[in-house]
């Protein structure tokens, strides 16, 4: 869910995007580790 106040702040929007990228990378890493175990 996107906080609309972030749209008024490019820095806030970039930070939210960066966090989403990090979360995506962590989830991908978890999938790779799970697949490697099987």
C-alpha positions in Angstrom: 0.0 0.0 0.0 1.4 3.4 -1.1 1.2 6.3 1.3 0.0 9.2 -0.9 2.2 11.6 1.1 5.2 9.9 -0.5 4.1 11.3 -3.8 4.9 14.8 -2.5 8.4 13.8 -1.6 10.7 12.3 -4.3 13.1 11.2 -1.5 10.4 9.4 0.3 9.2 7.7 -2.8 12.8 6.6 -3.7 13.2 5.2 -0.1 10.0 3.3 -0.4 11.1 1.9 -3.8 14.5 1.0 -2.4 12.8 -1.0 0.4 10.6 -2.8 -2.0 13.7 -3.7 -4.1 15.4 -5.0 -1.0 12.4 -7.1 0.0 12.1 -8.5 -3.5 15.8 -9.5 -3.4 15.4 -11.1 0.0 12.4 -13.1 -1.2 14.2 -14.2 -4.3 17.2 -15.3 -2.2 14.9 -17.3 0.1 13.4 -19.1 -3.0 16.9 -19.9 -4.3 17.9 -21.3 -0.9 14.7 -23.4 -0.6 15.2 -24.8 -4.1 18.8 -25.6 -3.4 17.7 -27.7 -0.3 15.3 -29.8 -2.3 
